């Protein structure tokens, strides 16, 4: 599997429209913004297989949402796995 940030092999439609939104709250960075330590300053979702995966540093989890309607598909909590 080849992963490229911000790229797709698929063409976008001529006309885009907003389908759904989510208020995820403001991220809580682990460090003050430093040029090497500001990777958690914002959300960085990944889309694959009809889902969008959103990591959360406020809930120590990753949540998957359905791309079509924004319904929550699953949440995995890292707090339950790593203690």
C-alpha distance (Angstrom), angle and dihedral (degrees) to the residues before:
residue distance angle dihedral
X1 . . .
X2 3.79 . .
X3 3.80 117.0 .
X4 3.78 120.6 -162.4
X5 3.78 120.8 175.4
X6 3.80 114.3 -121.4
X7 3.80 96.3 -1.8
X8 3.78 139.4 105.9
X9 3.77 136.8 -178.3
X10 3.82 89.7 -140.3
X11 3.80 122.9 91.5
X12 3.80 118.0 -121.2
X13 3.79 119.7 -124.2
X14 3.80 117.1 -103.5
X15 3.79 90.7 -115.6
X16 3.81 121.4 42.9
X17 3.80 125.0 -164.9
X18 3.79 135.5 -175.7
X19 3.82 111.6 -105.7
X20 3.79 102.6 177.5
X21 3.80 143.8 -18.3
X22 3.80 136.6 -150.9
X23 3.79 128.6 -157.2
X24 3.80 101.2 -140.3
X25 3.78 96.6 172.6
X26 3.75 126.9 -124.1
X27 3.82 116.3 -51.3
X28 3.81 117.7 -118.2
X29 3.81 106.1 -137.7
X30 3.80 117.1 -146.1
X31 3.81 91.2 -136.8
X32 3.78 137.4 27.4
X33 3.79 108.3 -96.2
X34 3.77 107.3 -75.7
X35 3.78 120.6 165.4
X36 3.82 90.3 -110.6
X37 3.80 99.7 35.3
X38 3.80 108.1 46.3
X39 3.81 100.3 93.7
X40 3.81 91.2 114.7
X41 3.81 96.8 51.6
X42 3.81 91.6 104.1
X43 3.79 141.7 11.0
X44 3.80 117.1 -83.6
X45 3.82 108.0 -165.5
X46 3.80 123.5 -166.4
X47 3.82 122.5 -152.1
X48 3.80 122.3 -150.9
X49 3.78 137.2 142.6
X50 3.81 95.9 8.2
X51 3.81 92.5 -52.9
X52 3.78 135.6 97.2
X53 3.82 115.1 -142.7
X54 3.81 116.0 -151.4
X55 3.81 121.2 -171.4
X56 3.81 116.4 -150.9
X57 3.78 124.2 -157.3
X58 3.81 89.8 -172.1
X59 3.81 93.7 59.7
X60 3.84 99.5 25.5
X61 3.78 89.6 -126.5
X62 3.78 146.7 106.0
X63 3.81 117.9 -129.7
X64 3.80 125.8 -164.2
X65 3.82 119.2 -149.2
X66 3.80 127.6 -168.8
X67 3.82 108.2 -108.9
X68 3.80 92.9 -144.0
X69 3.81 99.7 56.9
X70 3.82 108.3 0.4
X71 3.80 94.3 -114.5
X72 3.80 114.0 157.4
X73 3.80 107.3 -107.2
X74 3.81 101.3 178.7
X75 3.80 144.2 -21.1
X76 3.79 126.2 -151.6
X77 3.80 116.0 -164.2
X78 3.78 116.4 -150.7
X79 3.80 90.0 -162.1
X80 3.81 89.0 68.7
X81 3.80 91.7 49.6
X82 3.82 101.1 40.6
X83 3.77 117.9 41.2
